Structures are given as C-alpha cells and as structure tokens.
Amino acid sequence: MSDLSGKTIFITGGSRGIGKAIALRAARDGANVVIAAKTTEPHPKLEGTIYTAAEEIDAAGGTALPLKVDLRDAGQIESAVLETVRTFGGIDILINNASAIQLTGTHDTSVKRFDLMHQVNTRGTWITSKCCLPFLLKGANPHILNLAPPLNMNPEWFGPHLAYTMAKYGMSMCVLGMAEEFKHHGVAVNALWPRTAIATAAIANMPMGDVMTPRSRTVEIMADAAHVVLTKPSRECTGNFFIDDEVLAAAGVTDLDKYLVDPSMKGELVPDFFLDEEAPLTV
C-alpha cells in the first residue's frame, strides 16, 4: 500500500499539533479523517478547534468529520466511534494522539492533575482502542498507532515527573499488550515517538519554550513518519516502538533538514523525553 486513499482514520486530539499534521498528511491521499477532540472554541494560548482542523483537512483533499469528544468520558468515545462507522462505513486506522502533560514531581502534582493525565493518556487510549477494535478487525490493513515512547526503565525518566511518566508509559504498555493480543488477527499496533522536541503549542507554552522551539523539528516529521508506518502491511508490522527519524531513514529519507524549525540550530536539537543520551541524534 502506497497511500491512504479511501481509508477512514480516527484521530484523538487532532485539532492542532502533531495530530493535525498526521491528519493533513492523510488528507492529501484522500482519506476520511475523524477529529475526536474537545476543543470547539478558540483557546487564548492554543490555536485551532475541531472545526478549523476539519476545514483544513477538507481543503487538503480529505473528508473530515469533527466530533466533540472528552476522552475522560467512555460514553462520548463510544458514540463518536459509532458516528464514524455510520458516516464512513468502518474504521481502518486509529491514532491515539491525545495526551495530557505536567512535568512536576510528586509534591507538586495535584491529585486532579494526576487523574487527568491517567484518564486521558492511559485510560483514554485503552478505551478508544477497545471501542475501535471491533471495526478494525473487519478492516483491510488495520492499524493502531499510539504516540507513545519506548518503555525505558532508566530511573532518570521517573524521578522528575513520575505521574506523567506512568501515564505516558500506560500508552506504551497498550502497544505492547494489544500487539501481542491481536497479532494473529491482522491488526497492527505500534508506537511512534520523536527523536527531538517537536515545535508545538505545548512546547511553546512550557518554561523555556522560546529557547526550545528553535531547537526543535516541525510536526511534519512525525506526520511523514506516521504515513510510512500506516502504509505498511499490518500483518508484517506490529509491536514496534518507532522513532521518527529512524522510520524515515529506513524509507530512504536521509536529509532531514527540511524538518528543522531553525536550520542554524541543526547541531543543537533538544532530545525528547524517554530517550537516553547515548542514543545518537540523526540529523
């Protein structure tokens, strides 16, 4: 399979950032794209809503379906999945993109924030996958792709922000478990994670965001890497924890300069979380 033409893709949290970039890349192939997110009104610090994303998807050549979904509400997830099937006839691909983050230690993380990260990241990923799987099992070349890191047990990634790490690794464990559970059913379940920081609103709004953004790559590197993964035969590609630049290198893309936010910072890219320093940057 060389493109995603005619495929129906359900993306959580795709109103902006990496999720929207993946949606637009699929739209250029002529895919049906469901944006399942909760932003319906503009946010003062975060641009984009499910409706503006849908307009961009349609303009790029896809067919969009914006659905307001709070991933903490299992009923809303199930309703959105059923509406997707009623509209497009099935689901071929699920992108578990939505994620909540707070990089604080135990003393500085509220119970409310702990619950939010686990409800959106781990629980939301598991429930959305569960709701989509009956339809993915009927699809041709079905994929689940979680935007989640490789499971790295280095304590460095737990001590500073335990609650976030636990919640994010929950998404990774969904990959490990579901890939094993459904490997004989033809549903591919993989993870994709960026080698470097990616220039999103989440990065820009973090402390030192103005310093990190020029040392980041653009969202398009994740979109292009996701496209490579999602067009692979599902029975031959499952249970992997992919890194964006490695995926592209394996596909023959070796010049990654086009993904640099600031080309002058090529040698000073910020590594992403959960990847140890000895892992080389591919630039």
Buried (B, 14 or more C-beta within 10 A) or exposed (E): EEBBBEBBBBBBBBBBBBBBBBBBBBBBBBBBBBBBBBBEEEEEEBEBBBBBBBEBBEEBBBBBBBBBBBBBBBEBBBBBBEBBBEEBEBBBBBBBBBBBBBBBEEEEBEEEBBBBBBBBBBBBBBBBBBBBBEBBEEBEBBBBBBBBBBBBEEEEBBEEBBBBBBBBBBBBBBBBBBBEEBBEEBBBBBBBBBBBBBBBBBBBEBEEBEEBBBBBBBBBBBBBBBBBBBBBEBBEBBBBBBBBBEBBBEBEBEEBEEBBBEEEBEEEBBBBBBBEEEEEBBB
